[in-house]
Amino acid sequence: MSLSVGIVGLPNVGKSTLFNALTKNAVPAENYPFCTIDPSVGVVAVPDDRLETLSKISSSQKTVPAIIEFVDIAGLVKGAASGEGLGNKFLANIREVDMIAEVVRIFEDEDIIHVNSAVDPFSDIEVINLELVLADAETVSKRLGNVAKDANRGIKEALVEKSMLERLLQHLEGGKLARAFAFEDNEIIPVSHLHLLTMKKILYVFNKKQGAYNFDETNDNRWVELMDFIEETGSEYVLIDAGVEHELKDLEETEKIEFRREYATLDSGIDSLIKACYHRLGLMSYFTTGEKETHAWTIPQGSTGPEAGSAIHTDFKTRYIRAQVVAFEDLVSCGSLAVAREKGKLRTEGKEYVVKNGDVIEFMIA
């Protein structure tokens, strides 16, 4: 299952520094706008301690984690929807990703310039989101012009789509994200064909800086305003110090722990970000394990057994007969699949079974 997260934001908010920390790839991260002109792509493992545990139980030769692809996209400026800065490239690149990680600076540092001269996180979010909304409004307007002819001829599907597009355009022109629009059930498919930018899920990444004036630590009015926005919109966010995470990226694990203890940042902001993206995308992992390999497979939450099997191979969905399933916790407590079977913890599940996060599965196919 291919998944991609676009790292977006205004210039000089820490996007490329964060990307470097995420992927350990040395993309440019100098202190000037537009240093990232073409998107850089990195594949990142989803942190999951359960993998190593299962690998030890099975004495696996190889361990394969779930992955997410991160795309470092050029900085956006006001007017991007009209082609300002690298706007056209930005919008084309973001259209290709599954979700958006919107990096927002929440610290003062006179040595790091801000594209708008003053650090105002909420204003930064408004600028970025408005440019995405304006681009979507243009897309909807063009589609509305195309569908009008069929609607005028009385074609039912066109009438439904035209009504939806007219209401959606008004919604967008009010500066609101498309995903905040109340779609009817029969409108979901036509709007999905438009690939609107603001239909994508957004995770806000609030970037701090060690030793700087951080708004969350001082309860600055700008932080209060941000939290009001998060609550009112039902949004999700993570806090991260991209600079610290970048410094840690090449250290051994014991050195990282010592470094974090010194700077009082014991939790990995990178791990929190990756897990939050995974959750925001509505994903979870199940496992297969054996002597050859232990593998984490990515599936949407709520997947049935056959749907989960298709993550391994598309044929598994149609050839699925049943599956042997044991919960991760039960397998760990039993110590092996053989003991889990003896204790009745290994179950046989049919096609209707809804897979749970952490299930360890062996598929039976025709």
N, C-alpha and C positions, 0 to 999 in steps of 0.2 A: 504494500500500500504506500504510494508515493505521497509525501506530505511536505509542504513548503511554507515557511513563515518569512514574510518580507519585513526586514528591519528598516523602518522609515522614521523620518523626523526632519526638523530644520537642520541646516548646516551647523557643525560644531557643537552638537549636543552629546556626542560620544558614540554615534552609531558604529563607526568602523573600529573604534577601540573595543566596543562590546563584541563585535563580530570576531575580532582577533582573539579575544578571550574565549569565545564560544568554540571556535574552530581550530585555533592554534595556527591559523594561516596569516601570513604577513602581508595584509592588504594595506595600502597607504592610510595613515591616520594623522596626517599633519594638521596643523592648526590654521586651516584656511578652507573656505567653502569650495565644494565641488571636487575635493581631492579624489573621491570615488566617482568616476565617470561611467564606467560599465559595472553592472552588478557582479559581485563576487559571490560564489556559491560554496557552501560548506556543509558537509553531512555530519550531524552530531548525534552521539548515542544518548538515548533517554536513560538517565540514572535509575538504576533499579537493583537494590541489594539482593533481591530474591534470586536473581540470575546466578550469582556466585554460589549461593547456598545450594541451589538445584544442581549446579555443575559439580559441586563437591559430592553430593549424594550419589550422582550417577557416574562419577569419575570421568566426566566428559572430556574429550580431546579438544573441543572447541566451544567457545561461548559467543553467541551472537545476540547483541542487544537490539531493541527496537530503535529506530532512527527517525530523526526529523531533519529536513533540509532547511538551512537558513540562507537567505539571500540579502546581501548588503546592497541597498538601493541608494542611488545618488540623492543628496540632500534636496529637499523641496523648499521653494520660497513662495511668497504671496504672488499670485498671478500665474501659477503653474498651469492651471486649466486653460489659460490663454496662451500658453507656450513660453512664459517667462522662465529665465534660468534654464534648467534642464527639464522643464515641466513635462514636455511630451514624452521624453525618455522615461521619466519617473512614472508617469501614469501607465505607460505601456508595460513597464516591468512589474508594477504592482498588480496589474490585471492578471498576471500569470500565477500569483501565489494563492495559497488556500486561506491564509489569515495574515493579519498585520500586527507586528510588535512595534508600537509607536513609542519611540524613545523621547523622553521629555526631561530636560535639565532642571534640577531643583536645587542648585547651589550657586553661590556668588563667588566669582574668581576673576579679578580684573586682568589676569594674565591670559585668560581665554576669552576671545572676542565672541560676542553674540550677534547674529546677523541683523537683529532688530535693535541693537545697542543696549537694550535692557532685558534682564532675565524675568520673564513673566510666563510661568508654565501654562496657566490656563489660556492665555492669549496664544501661546504656541499651538496648543491643541485646537483652538478655534481656527487658526490659520490653516493647519493641515487638513482638518476635517472639512472645512469649507471648500478647499480646493478639490477634495474628493467628491463632495456634493455637487459642485459646479460641473465637474466632468460627467457625473451621472445624469445631471439635468440635461446636458447636451445629448447624451446617448438616448435618453427617454424621448426627448423632443424629436430626434431623427426617426426613431421607431414609430412614434405617433404619426408622423407624416406618412410613413410607408403603409401603416395599417389602416389609415383613414379610408382609402379607396375600397378595401374589402368590407369595411364596416358600413360604408354608404350603400353597398350592394346587399346588405342585410345578412351577411355571413355571420352565424352565431358566435363562433370562436373569436372573430375579429371584433365583434361588438363587445364581448367580455373584455378582451385585451385593451380596446380603445378606452373603455370606461376606467379600467385600472390605471392605464398610463396617464390619463388626464388628472386623476386624483393624486397619483404618485408625483407627477410633475409639479403640481401645486405644493405638495409636501416638501419636495426638494427645494423649490424656490423659496420656501420658508426657512431654509438653512438646516433642515433636519436630515439625519442619515436614513437611507432607504430601509435598513433593518429595523427602524423604529416605526415603520408604516404597518398598518393593520391590513394585511392581505387576506382575501377570502381564499377558501381552499382551492377553488378553480382558477386562482390567479397565480399560484405558486409556480407552476410549470412555465407559463409564458414569461414571467419576470426572470426566472433562472436562465433563460436563453440570452438575456441581456448582459450577463456577467458584470453586474454593477459593482463598483468598488466599495460602496458603503453597505453592501449586503454582506461583506466579509466580516468575520468576527475580529474584534480588536482587543489586544492586551496592552495596557499602558505600562511602560517601563520607566519608572522614575529614577533617573540617574543622579547619584550623590557623588561627593568627592571627599576623600579622607583629608581632614584638616581644614576644609573650607567651611563657609557658612552654609550649612544645609538646612533647608526650610522645615523639614520634618522634625529635626532635633530642637528647633527653636520655637516651634508652633507659630511660625511666621504667617501673616495673613494670607500670603499666597498659598501656603499649605492648607489652610482652612478652606480656602476657595476650591482647591483641588479636591479635597475630601467631600465637600458639598456636591461637586460635580459627579464624583464617583458614585455617591449614594443616590443622587437624583436619577442618574442614567442606568443604574444597576451594572456599572462597568466593573472590570477586574483590573488589578494592578499588582506589580511587584516592585520592590525597592532593590536597587543594585548599585554597587560602586564599580563602574566599568574599569576605572583606572587600576584599582586594587586587583580585580579579577584578571586584568591583562598582565599585571606583574606576576601573578601566581601561575600563569598558564604553563610555564616550562619547568616548574618546580616539582620535585618528588612529593609524594603524598605526605610524608612525615614533615617535610619542610613547609608545606602548605598549612598544616595544622599549627606549627610553631608561628608562622607568619600571621595567621588569623588570630591566634591568641594574643600576639603582640598588639595587633590593631583592633582588638575586640570585635572581630567580624567572624565569629565561629561558624556561622552557616554559609554555605556556598550560594552566593547570589546566582551564579550560572546554573547550578542544579535547580534552584527554585524557579528560574525563568523557563528552563526546558520543560520541567514538570507542569508549570502553569500553562504553557502553550499546548501541551499534550491534553491537559484537562479542558482547556478552552475550546479545543477542536472536537471535544466529545469523544475522546479515544480512551482505550484501555489496552492492557496486554494480557494474553494468555501464553502458556509455555508448552513446548514439547521438550522432552529430555531423554537422554540415553547416553551410551558410551561414546557414540560418534560426536554428538553435540547437544548443547542445551540452547534453545532458541526462544527469544521473546517475539511474539507475533502481534502486530498492531491491528486492532479492529475497532469499529464504532461501538460505543456502549449500546447494549440491547441487542447485539447480534445473536442469531440462532446458531446451532451447531454447524449446519451446512454453510451458512454465511461466514462463520469463523474459519472453516476449513478452506474456503476459497482464498484466504490470505496466503496459504501454502501453495495452492495450485487451483486455478479456476475450475478444473474438473472435479475437485472435491465437493463442490456445491451440488452438482447433479448426481455424482456417484456415491454420495454420503449414505451410509446404512445406519450406523450408530457410532457412539464414541465412548471410550473408557475415560472417566473424569474423576480427578481427585483434587480437592482444594489444596492450595499451596501449604497452608498451616497444618492440614492433616498429614500431608506427605512428610513435612519436616518432623512432626511429632512421632510419626511411625518410623522414619529413618530410611525407608525404601518402599518401592512400589509393591514388592512382594508382601511386606508386612501390612501395608495399607490394604491390600486385597484380602489378606487373612482377617483383618479387623473390620472388614465391611466398609471401609472408607473409600474404596475405589468403586464407582458406580457406573452402570451402563445407562447412557442417555440417548434418546431418539432425536428425530428431526426438529421437534418443537422446543427442545431445551435451549434456554437463553443462557449463554456463556457468562460467567462471572469473572470479574477482575482477579487474576492470579490463578485461575484454573490451570491444572496440568492435564493435558489431553493427549490421548492416542486415538486417531481416527480409524474407523473401519470403513473401507470403500469397496464398491462393486468392481 
